[in-house]
Amino acid sequence: MNQYRNAIKDKKRIVVKIGSSSLQHPETGDLDYIRLEVLVRELCNLRNQGKDVVLVTSGAIAAGKKAVHILDNDNPIAIKQACAAIGQARLMMTYQKIFAEYNQVAAQILMTRNTINDTVNRTNAFNTFTELFKLGVIPVVNENDTVSTYELGIGDNDTLSAIVAALIGADLLILLSDIDGLY
């Protein structure tokens, strides 16, 4: 464990990505509040050390599907977009509550492929991150699945976290996932 703490010690800007399955109880699909609380506490501790921290989170579609009792995974894109709209609000509300317990302000940033591909949008995103860091805020990033016309326009949140890390000049990217590999 000390080797990981030492690896983080000298890093100034850190992006942490957490996957959907790491946010949920495998038996029910409900949010795992203990895991969320531990994650947020660690992020707040990093921020309290003076580090810039970004959380890239999955889970919006899964949280939305759970809220409206959709059990299967083979849904049209419009259903997934609707579930993302429901779930993103629920997920962000949960994050806001937990961050507030540690007196930490969090902000939501929803990105699409156009955020990165368009020079003006990319510059605006960079400027937003920069100002949030100056304010001591932890950005919580997800892909904006509600307006994406094709599923996962960026690819997935592993890819999104790498894009965010490159955009902000992160020193470290931590992927908290149970996926066997990165594609």
Contact map, one row per residue, 1 for C-alpha under 8 A:
111110000000000000000000000000000000000000000000000000000000000000000000000000000000000000000000000000000000000000000000000000000000000000000000000000000000000000000000000000000000000
111111000000000000000000000000000000000000000000000000000000000000000000000000000000000000000000000000000000000000000000000000000000000000000000000000000000000000000000000000000000000
111111100000000000000000000000000000000000000000000000000000000000000000000000000000000000000000000000000000000000000000000000000000000000000000000000000000000000000000000000000000000
111111110000000000000000000000000000000000000000000000000000000000000000000000000000000000000000000000000000000000000000000000000000000000000000000000000000000000000000000000000000000
111111111000000000000000000000000000000000000000000000000000000000000000000000000000000000000000000000000000000000000000000000000000000000000000000000000000000000000000000000000000000
011111111100000000000000000000000000000000000000000000000000000000000000000000000000000000000000000000000000000000000000000000000000000000000000000000000000000000000000000000000000000
001111111110000000000000000000000000000000000000000000000000000000000000000000000000000000000000000000000000000000000000000000000000000000000000000000000000000000000000000000000000000
000111111110000000000000000000000000000000000000000000000000000000000000000000000000000000000000000000000000000000000000000000000000000000000000000000000000000000000000000100000000000
000011111110000000000000000000000000000000000000000000000000000000000000000000000000000000000000000000000000000000000000000000000000000000000000000000000000000000000000000000000000000
000001111111000000000000000000000000000000000000000000000000000000000000000000000000000000000000000000000000000000000000000000000000000000000000000000000000000000000000000000000000000
000000111111110000000000000000000000000000000000001000000000000000000000000000000000000000000000000000000000000000000000000000000000000000000000000000000000000000000000001100000000000
000000000111110000000000000000000000000000000000011100000000000000000000000000000000000000000000000000000000000000000000000000000000000000000000000000000000000000000000011000000000000
000000000011111000000000000000000000000000000000001110000000000000000000000000000000000000000000000000000000000000000000000000000000000000000000000000000000000000000000111100000000000
000000000011111100000000000000000000000000000000001111000000000000000000000000000000000000000000000000000000000000000000000000000000000000000000000000000000000000001000011111000000000
000000000000111110000000000000000000000000000000000011110000000000000000000000000000000000000000000000000000000000000000000000000000000000000000000000000000000010011000010111000000000
000000000000011111000000000000000000000000000000000011110000000000000000000000000000000000000000000000000000000000000000000000000000000000000000000000000000000010000000000011110000000
000000000000001111100000000000000000000000000000000000111100000000000000000000000000000000000000000000000000000000000000000000000000000000000000000000000000110010000000000011111000000
000000000000000111110110000000000000000000000000000000111100000000000000000000000000000000000000000000000000000000000000000000000000000000000000000000000000000000000000000000111000000
000000000000000011111110000000000000000000000000000000001110000000000000000000000000000000000000000000000000000000000000000000000000000000000000000000000000100000000000000000011100000
000000000000000001111111000000000000000000000000000000001110010000000000000000000000000000000000000000000000000000000000000000000000000000000000000000000000000000000000000000000000000
000000000000000000111111110000000000000000000000000000000010000000000000000000000000000000000000000000000000000000000000000000000000000000000000000000000000000000000000000000001100000
000000000000000001111111100000000010000000000000000000000000000000000000000000000000000000000000000000000000000000000000000000000000000000000000000000000000000000000000000000011100000
000000000000000001111111100000111011000000000000000000000010000000000000000000000000000000000000000000000000000000000000000000000000000000000000000000000000000000000000000000000000000
000000000000000000011111110111110000000000000000000000000000000000000000000000000000000000000000000000000000000000000000000000000000000000000000000000000000000000000000000000000000000
000000000000000000001111111111110000000000000000000000000000000000000000000000000000000000000000000000000000000000000000000000000000000000000000000000000000000000000000000000000000000
000000000000000000001001111110000000000000000000000000000000000000000000000000000000000000000000000000000000000000000000000000000000000000000000000000000000000000000000000000000000000
000000000000000000000000111110000000000000000000000000000000000000000000000000000000000000000000000000000000000000000000000000000000000000000000000000000000000000000000000000000000000
000000000000000000000001111111000000000000000000000000000000000000000000000000000000000000000000000000000000000000000000000000000000000000000000000000000000000000000000000000000000000
000000000000000000000001111111100000000000000000000000000000010001000000000000000000000000000000000000000000000000000000000000000000000000000000000000000000000000000000000000000000000
000000000000000000000001100111110000000000000000000000000000001001000000000000000000000000000000000000000000000000000000000000000000000000000000000000000000000000000000000000000000000
000000000000000000000011100011111000000000000000000000000000001000000000000000000000000000000000000000000000000000000000000000000000000000000000000000000000000000000000000000000000000
000000000000000000000011100001111111000000000000000000000000000000000000000000000000000000000000000000000000000000000000000000000000000000000000000000000000000000000000000000000000000
000000000000000000000010000000111111100000000000000000000000000000000000000000000000000000000000000000000000000000000000000000000000000000000000000000000000000000000000000000000000000
000000000000000000000000000000011111110000000000000000000000000000000000000000000000000000000000000000000000000000000000000000000000000000000000000000000000000000000000000000000000000
000000000000000000000110000000011111111000000000000000000000000000000000000000000000000000000000000000000000000000000000000000000000000000000000000000000000000000000000000000000000000
000000000000000000000010000000011111111100000000000000000000000000000000000000000000000000000010000000000000000000000000000000000000000000000000000000000000000000000000000000000000000
000000000000000000000000000000001111111110000000000000000000000000000000000000000000000000000000010000000000000000000000000000000000000000000000000000000000000000000000000000000000000
000000000000000000000000000000000111111111000000000000000000000000000000000000000000000000000000000000000000000000000000000000000000000000000000000000000000000000000000000000000000000
000000000000000000000000000000000011111111100000000000000000000000000000000000000000000000000000000000000000000000000000000000000000000000000000000000000000000000000000000000000000000
000000000000000000000000000000000001111111110000000000000000000000000000000000000000000000000010011000000000000000000000000000000000000000000000000000000000000000000000000000000000000
000000000000000000000000000000000000111111111000000000000000000000000000000000000000000000000000001001000000000000000000000000000000000000000000000000000000000000000000000000000000000
000000000000000000000000000000000000011111111100000000000000000000000000000000000000000000000000000000000000000000000000000000000000000000000000000000000000000000000000000000000000000
000000000000000000000000000000000000001111111110000010000000000000000000000000000000000000000000000000000000000000000000000000000000000000000000000000000000000000000000000000000000000
000000000000000000000000000000000000000111111111000000000000000000000000000000000000000000000000001001010000000000000000000000000000000000000000000000000000000000000000000000000000000
000000000000000000000000000000000000000011111111100000000000000000000000000000000000000000000000000000000000000000000000000000000000000000000000000000000000000000000000000000000000000
000000000000000000000000000000000000000001111111111110000000000000000000000000000000000000000000000000000000000000000000000000000000000000000000000000000000000000000000000000000000000
000000000000000000000000000000000000000000111111111110000000000000000000000000000000000000000000000000000000000000000000000000000000000101000000000000000000000000000000000000000000000
000000000000000000000000000000000000000000011111111000000000000000000000000000000000000000000000000000000000000000000000000000000000000000000000000000000000000000000000000000000000000
000000000000000000000000000000000000000000001111111000000000000000000000000000000000000000000000000000000000000000000000000000000000000000000000000000000000000000000000000000000000000
000000000001000000000000000000000000000000000111111100000000000000000000000000000000000000000000000000000000000000000000000000000000000000000000000000000000000000000000000000000000000
000000000011110000000000000000000000000000000111111110000000000000000000000000000000000000000000000000000000000000000000000000000000000000000000000000000000000000000000000000000000000
000000000001110000000000000000000000000000000110011111000000000000000000000000000000000000000000000000000000000000000000000000000000100101000000000000000000000000000000000000000000000
000000000000111100000000000000000000000000100110001111100000000000000000000000000000000000000000000000000000000000000000000000000000000001100000000000000000000000000000000000000000000
000000000000011100000000000000000000000000000000000111110000000000000000000000000000000000000000000000000000000000000000000000000000000001111000000000000000000000000000000000000000000
000000000000001111000000000000000000000000000000000011111000000000000000000000000000000000000000000000000000000000000000000000000000000001111000000000000000000000000000000000000000000
000000000000001111000000000000000000000000000000000001111100000000000000000000000000000000000000000000000000000000000000000000000000000000011100000000000000100110000000000000000000000
000000000000000011110000000000000000000000000000000000111110000000000000000000000000000000000000000000000000000000000000000000000000000000011100000000000000100000000000000000000000000
000000000000000011110000000000000000000000000000000000011111000000000000000000000000000000000000000000000000000000000000000000000000000000000100000000000000100000000000000000000000000
000000000000000000111010000000000000000000000000000000001111111000000000000000000000001100100000000000000000000000000000000000000000000000000000000000000000000000000000000000000000000
000000000000000000000000000000000000000000000000000000000111111100000000000000000011111111100000000000000000000000000000000000000000000000000000000000000000000000000000000000000000000
000000000000000000000000000000000000000000000000000000000011111110000000000000011011111100000000000000000000000000000000000000000000000000000000000000000000000000000000000000000000000
000000000000000000010000000010000000000000000000000000000011111111000000000000000011001000000000000000000000000000000000000000000000000000000000000000000000000000000000000000000000000
000000000000000000000000000001100000000000000000000000000011111111100000000000000011011101100000000000000000000000000000000000000000000000000000000000000000000000000000000000000000000
000000000000000000000000000000000000000000000000000000000001111111110000000000000111111101000000000000000000000000000000000000000000000000000000000000000000000000000000000000000000000
000000000000000000000000000000000000000000000000000000000000111111111110000000000010001000000000000000000000000000000000000000000000000000000000000000000000000000000000000000000000000
000000000000000000000000000011000000000000000000000000000000011111111110000000000000000000000000000000000000000000000000000000000000000000000000000000000000000000000000000000000000000
000000000000000000000000000000000000000000000000000000000000001111111100000000000000011000000000000000000000000000000000000000000000000000000000000000000000000000000000000000000000000
000000000000000000000000000000000000000000000000000000000000000111111100000000000010000000000000000000000000000000000000000000000000000000000000000000000000000000000000000000000000000
000000000000000000000000000000000000000000000000000000000000000011111110000000000000000000000000000000000000000000000000000000000000000000000000000000000000000000000000000000000000000
000000000000000000000000000000000000000000000000000000000000000011111111000000000000000000000000000000000000000000000000000000000000000000000000000000000000000000000000000000000000000
000000000000000000000000000000000000000000000000000000000000000011001111100000000000000000000000000000000000000000000000000000000000000000000000000000000000000000000000000000000000000
000000000000000000000000000000000000000000000000000000000000000000000111111000000000000000000000000000000000000000000000000000000000000000000000000000000000000000000000000000000000000
000000000000000000000000000000000000000000000000000000000000000000000011111000000000000000000000000000000000000000000000000000000000000000000000000000000000000000000000000000000000000
000000000000000000000000000000000000000000000000000000000000000000000001111100000000000000000000000000000000000000000000000000000000000000000000000000000000000000000000000000000000000
000000000000000000000000000000000000000000000000000000000000000000000001111110110000000000000000000000000000000000000000000000000000000000000000000000000000000000000000000000000000000
000000000000000000000000000000000000000000000000000000000000000000000000011111110000000000000000000000000000000000000000000000000000000000000000000000000000000000000000000000000000000
000000000000000000000000000000000000000000000000000000000000000000000000001111111000000000000000000000000000000000000000000000000000000000000000000001100000000000000000000000000000000
000000000000000000000000000000000000000000000000000000000000000000000000000111111100000000000000000000000000000000000000000000000000000000000000000000000000000000000000000000000000000
000000000000000000000000000000000000000000000000000000000000000000000000001111111110000000000000000000000000000000000000000000000000000000000000000000000000000000000000000000000000000
000000000000000000000000000000000000000000000000000000000000100000000000001111111111000000000000000000000000000000000000000000000000000000000000110000000000000000000000000000000000000
000000000000000000000000000000000000000000000000000000000000100000000000000011111111100000000000000000000000000000000000000000000000000000000000111100000000000000000000000000000000000
000000000000000000000000000000000000000000000000000000000000000100000000000001111111110000000000000000000000000000000000000000000000000000000000010000000000000000000000000000000000000
000000000000000000000000000000000000000000000000000000000001111110010000000000111111111000000000000000000000000000000000000000000000000000000000000000000000000000000000000000000000000
000000000000000000000000000000000000000000000000000000000001111100000000000000011111111100000000000000000000000000000000000000000000000000000000110000000000000000000000000000000000000
000000000000000000000000000000000000000000000000000000000001100100000000000000001111111110000000000000000000000000000000000000000000000000000000110000000000000000000000000000000000000
000000000000000000000000000000000000000000000000000000000001101100100000000000000111111111000000000000000000000000000000000000000000000000000000000000000000000000000000000000000000000
000000000000000000000000000000000000000000000000000000000011111110100000000000000011111111100000000000000000000000000000000000000000000000000000000000000000000000000000000000000000000
000000000000000000000000000000000000000000000000000000000011101100000000000000000001111111110000000000000000000000000000000000000000000000000000000000000000000000000000000000000000000
000000000000000000000000000000000000000000000000000000000001000000000000000000000000111111111000000000000000000000000000000000000000000000000000000000000000000000000000000000000000000
000000000000000000000000000000000000000000000000000000000001001100000000000000000000011111111100000000000000000000000000000000000000000000000000000000000000000000000000000000000000000
000000000000000000000000000000000000000000000000000000000011001000000000000000000000001111111110000000000000000000000000000000000000000000000000000000000000000000000000000000000000000
000000000000000000000000000000000000000000000000000000000000000000000000000000000000000111111111000000000001000000000000000000000000000000000000000000000000000000000000000000000000000
000000000000000000000000000000000000000000000000000000000000000000000000000000000000000011111111100000000000000000000000000000000000000000000000000000000000000000000000000000000000000
000000000000000000000000000000000000000000000000000000000000000000000000000000000000000001111111110000000000000000000000000000000000000000000000000000000000000000000000000000000000000
000000000000000000000000000000000001000100000000000000000000000000000000000000000000000000111111111000000100000000000000000000000000000000000000000000000000000000000000000000000000000
000000000000000000000000000000000000000000000000000000000000000000000000000000000000000000011111111100001100000000000000000000000000000000000000000000000000000000000000000000000000000
000000000000000000000000000000000000000000000000000000000000000000000000000000000000000000001111111110000000000000000000000000000000000000000000000000000000000000000000000000000000000
000000000000000000000000000000000000100100000000000000000000000000000000000000000000000000000111111111000000000000000000000000000000000000000000000000000000000000000000000000000000000
000000000000000000000000000000000000000110010000000000000000000000000000000000000000000000000011111111111100000000000000000000000000000000000000000000000000000000000000000000000000000
000000000000000000000000000000000000000000000000000000000000000000000000000000000000000000000001111111111000000000000000000000000000000000000000000000000000000000000000000000000000000
000000000000000000000000000000000000000000000000000000000000000000000000000000000000000000000000111111110000000000000000000000000000000000000000000000000000000000000000000000000000000
000000000000000000000000000000000000000010010000000000000000000000000000000000000000000000000000011111110000000000000000000000000000000000000000000000000000000000000000000000000000000
000000000000000000000000000000000000000000000000000000000000000000000000000000000000000000000000001111111000000000000000000000000000000000000000000000000000000000000000000000000000000
000000000000000000000000000000000000000000010000000000000000000000000000000000000000000000000000001111111100000000000000000000000000000011000000000000000000000000000000000000000000000
000000000000000000000000000000000000000000000000000000000000000000000000000000000000000000000001001100111110000000000000000000000000000111000000000000000000000000000000000000000000000
000000000000000000000000000000000000000000000000000000000000000000000000000000000000000000000011001000011111000000000000000000000000000011110000000000000000000000000000000000000000000
000000000000000000000000000000000000000000000000000000000000000000000000000000000000000000000000000000001111100000000000000000000001000011110000000000000000000000000000000000000000000
000000000000000000000000000000000000000000000000000000000000000000000000000000000000000000010000000000000111110000000000000000000000000000111000000000000000000000000000000000000000000
000000000000000000000000000000000000000000000000000000000000000000000000000000000000000000000000000000000011111000000000000000000000000000111100000000000000000000000000000000000000000
000000000000000000000000000000000000000000000000000000000000000000000000000000000000000000000000000000000001111100000000000000000000000000001111000000000000000000000000000000000000000
000000000000000000000000000000000000000000000000000000000000000000000000000000000000000000000000000000000000111111100000000000000000000000001111000000000000000000000000000000000000000
000000000000000000000000000000000000000000000000000000000000000000000000000000000000000000000000000000000000011111110000000000000000000000000011100100001100000000000000000000000000000
000000000000000000000000000000000000000000000000000000000000000000000000000000000000000000000000000000000000001111111000000000000000000000000000000000001100000000000000000000000000000
000000000000000000000000000000000000000000000000000000000000000000000000000000000000000000000000000000000000001111111100100000000000000000000000000000000000000000000000000000000000000
000000000000000000000000000000000000000000000000000000000000000000000000000000000000000000000000000000000000001111111100110010000000000000000000000000000000000000000000000000000000000
000000000000000000000000000000000000000000000000000000000000000000000000000000000000000000000000000000000000000111111110110000000000000000000000000000000000000000000000000000000000000
000000000000000000000000000000000000000000000000000000000000000000000000000000000000000000000000000000000000000011111110110000000000000000000000000000000000000000000000000000000000000
000000000000000000000000000000000000000000000000000000000000000000000000000000000000000000000000000000000000000001111111110000000000000000000000000000000000000000000000000000000000000
000000000000000000000000000000000000000000000000000000000000000000000000000000000000000000000000000000000000000000011111111000000000000000000000000000000000000000000000000000000000000
000000000000000000000000000000000000000000000000000000000000000000000000000000000000000000000000000000000000000000000111111100000000000000000000000000000000000000000000000000000000000
000000000000000000000000000000000000000000000000000000000000000000000000000000000000000000000000000000000000000001111111111110000000000000000000000000000000000000000000000000000000000
000000000000000000000000000000000000000000000000000000000000000000000000000000000000000000000000000000000000000000111111111111000000000000000000000000000000000000000000000000000000000
000000000000000000000000000000000000000000000000000000000000000000000000000000000000000000000000000000000000000000000011111111100000000000000000000000000000000000000000000000000000000
000000000000000000000000000000000000000000000000000000000000000000000000000000000000000000000000000000000000000000000001111111110000000000000000000000000000000000000000000000000000000
000000000000000000000000000000000000000000000000000000000000000000000000000000000000000000000000000000000000000000100000111111111000000000000000000000000000000000000000000000000000000
000000000000000000000000000000000000000000000000000000000000000000000000000000000000000000000000000000000000000000000000011111111100000000000000000000000000000000000011000000000000000
000000000000000000000000000000000000000000000000000000000000000000000000000000000000000000000000000000000000000000000000001111111110000000000000000000000000000000000000000000000000000
000000000000000000000000000000000000000000000000000000000000000000000000000000000000000000000000000000000000000000000000000111111111000000000000000000000000000000000000000000000000000
000000000000000000000000000000000000000000000000000000000000000000000000000000000000000000000000000000000000000000000000000011111111100000100000000000000000000000000001000000000000000
000000000000000000000000000000000000000000000000000000000000000000000000000000000000000000000000000000000000000000000000000001111111110000000000000000000000000000000001000000000000000
000000000000000000000000000000000000000000000000000000000000000000000000000000000000000000000000000000000000000000000000000000111111111000000000000000000000000000000000000000000000000
000000000000000000000000000000000000000000000000000000000000000000000000000000000000000000000000000000000010000000000000000000011111111111100000000000000000000000000000000000000000000
000000000000000000000000000000000000000000000000000100000000000000000000000000000000000000000000000000000000000000000000000000001111111111000000000000000000000000000000000000000000000
000000000000000000000000000000000000000000000000000000000000000000000000000000000000000000000000000000000000000000000000000000000111111110000000000000000000000000000000000000000000000
000000000000000000000000000000000000000000000000000000000000000000000000000000000000000000000000000000000000000000000000000000000011111110000000000000000000000000000000000000000000000
000000000000000000000000000000000000000000000010000100000000000000000000000000000000000000000000000000001000000000000000000000000001111111000000000000000000000000000000000000000000000
000000000000000000000000000000000000000000000000000000000000000000000000000000000000000000000000000000011110000000000000000000000001111111100000000000000000000000000000000000000000000
000000000000000000000000000000000000000000000010000111100000000000000000000000000000000000000000000000011110000000000000000000000001100111110000000000000000000000000000000000000000000
000000000000000000000000000000000000000000000000000011100000000000000000000000000000000000000000000000000111100000000000000000001001000011111000000000000000000000000000000000000000000
000000000000000000000000000000000000000000000000000001111000000000000000000000000000000000000000000000000111100000000000000000000000000001111100000000000000000000000000000000000000000
000000000000000000000000000000000000000000000000000001111000000000000000000000000000000000000000000000000001111000000000000000000000000000111110000000000000000000000000000000000000000
000000000000000000000000000000000000000000000000000000011100000000000000000000000000000000000000000000000000111000000000000000000000000000011111000000000000100100000000000000000000000
000000000000000000000000000000000000000000000000000000000000000000000000000000000000000000000000000000000000011100000000000000000000000000001111100000010100100100000000000000000000000
000000000000000000000000000000000000000000000000000000000000000000000000000000000000000000000000000000000000011100000000000000000000000000000111111100000000000000000000000000000000000
000000000000000000000000000000000000000000000000000000000000000000000000000000011001100000000000000000000000000100000000000000000000000000000011111100110000000000000000000000000000000
000000000000000000000000000000000000000000000000000000000000000000000000000000011101100000000000000000000000000000000000000000000000000000000001111100000000000000000000000000000000000
000000000000000000000000000000000000000000000000000000000000000000000000000000001000000000000000000000000000000000000000000000000000000000000001111110000000000000000000000000000000000
000000000000000000000000000000000000000000000000000000000000000000000000000000001000000000000000000000000000000100000000000000000000000000000001111111111000000000000000000000000000000
000000000000000000000000000000000000000000000000000000000000000000000000000000000000000000000000000000000000000000000000000000000000000000000000001111101000000000000000000000000000000
000000000000000000000000000000000000000000000000000000000000000000000000000010000000000000000000000000000000000000000000000000000000000000000000000111111000000000000000000000000000000
000000000000000000000000000000000000000000000000000000000000000000000000000010000000000000000000000000000000000000000000000000000000000000000000100111111000000000000000000000000000000
000000000000000000000000000000000000000000000000000000000000000000000000000000000000000000000000000000000000000000000000000000000000000000000010100101111111000000000000000000000000000
000000000000000000000000000000000000000000000000000000000000000000000000000000000000000000000000000000000000000110000000000000000000000000000000000111111111000000000000000000000000000
000000000000000000000000000000000000000000000000000000000000000000000000000000000000000000000000000000000000000110000000000000000000000000000010000000011111101100000000000000000000000
000000000000000000000000000000000000000000000000000000000000000000000000000000000000000000000000000000000000000000000000000000000000000000000000000000011111101100000000000000000000000
000000000000000000000000000000000000000000000000000000000000000000000000000000000000000000000000000000000000000000000000000000000000000000000000000000011111111100000000000000000000000
000000000000000010100000000000000000000000000000000000011100000000000000000000000000000000000000000000000000000000000000000000000000000000000110000000000111111110000000000000000000000
000000000000000010000000000000000000000000000000000000000000000000000000000000000000000000000000000000000000000000000000000000000000000000000000000000000001111111000000000000100000010
000000000000000000000000000000000000000000000000000000000000000000000000000000000000000000000000000000000000000000000000000000000000000000000000000000000111111111100000000000000000000
000000000000000000000000000000000000000000000000000000010000000000000000000000000000000000000000000000000000000000000000000000000000000000000110000000000111111111110000000000000000000
000000000000001110000000000000000000000000000000000000010000000000000000000000000000000000000000000000000000000000000000000000000000000000000000000000000000111111111000000010000000000
000000000000000000000000000000000000000000000000000000000000000000000000000000000000000000000000000000000000000000000000000000000000000000000000000000000000011111111100000010000000000
000000000000000000000000000000000000000000000000000000000000000000000000000000000000000000000000000000000000000000000000000000000000000000000000000000000000001111111110000000000000000
000000000000001000000000000000000000000000000000000000000000000000000000000000000000000000000000000000000000000000000000000000000000000000000000000000000000000111111111000000000000000
000000000000011000000000000000000000000000000000000000000000000000000000000000000000000000000000000000000000000000000000000000000000000000000000000000000000000011111111111110000000000
000000000000000000000000000000000000000000000000000000000000000000000000000000000000000000000000000000000000000000000000000000000000000000000000000000000000000001111111110000000000000
000000000000000000000000000000000000000000000000000000000000000000000000000000000000000000000000000000000000000000000000000001000000000000000000000000000000000000111111110000000000000
000000000000000000000000000000000000000000000000000000000000000000000000000000000000000000000000000000000000000000000000000001001100000000000000000000000000000000011111110000000000000
000000000000100000000000000000000000000000000000000000000000000000000000000000000000000000000000000000000000000000000000000000000000000000000000000000000000000000001111111000000000000
000000000001111000000000000000000000000000000000000000000000000000000000000000000000000000000000000000000000000000000000000000000000000000000000000000000000000000001111111110000000000
000000000011110000000000000000000000000000000000000000000000000000000000000000000000000000000000000000000000000000000000000000000000000000000000000000000000000000001000111110000000000
000000010010111000000000000000000000000000000000000000000000000000000000000000000000000000000000000000000000000000000000000000000000000000000000000000000000000000001000011111000000000
000000000000011110000000000000000000000000000000000000000000000000000000000000000000000000000000000000000000000000000000000000000000000000000000000000000000000011001000011111100000000
000000000000011110000000000000000000000000000000000000000000000000000000000000000000000000000000000000000000000000000000000000000000000000000000000000000000000000000000000111110000000
000000000000000111000000000000000000000000000000000000000000000000000000000000000000000000000000000000000000000000000000000000000000000000000000000000000000010000000000000011111000000
000000000000000111100100000000000000000000000000000000000000000000000000000000000000000000000000000000000000000000000000000000000000000000000000000000000000000000000000000001111100000
000000000000000011101100000000000000000000000000000000000000000000000000000000000000000000000000000000000000000000000000000000000000000000000000000000000000000000000000000000111110000
000000000000000000101100000000000000000000000000000000000000000000000000000000000000000000000000000000000000000000000000000000000000000000000000000000000000000000000000000000011111000
000000000000000000000000000000000000000000000000000000000000000000000000000000000000000000000000000000000000000000000000000000000000000000000000000000000000000000000000000000001111110
000000000000000000000000000000000000000000000000000000000000000000000000000000000000000000000000000000000000000000000000000000000000000000000000000000000000000000000000000000000111110
000000000000000000000000000000000000000000000000000000000000000000000000000000000000000000000000000000000000000000000000000000000000000000000000000000000000000000000000000000000011111
000000000000000000000000000000000000000000000000000000000000000000000000000000000000000000000000000000000000000000000000000000000000000000000000000000000000010000000000000000000011111
000000000000000000000000000000000000000000000000000000000000000000000000000000000000000000000000000000000000000000000000000000000000000000000000000000000000000000000000000000000000111
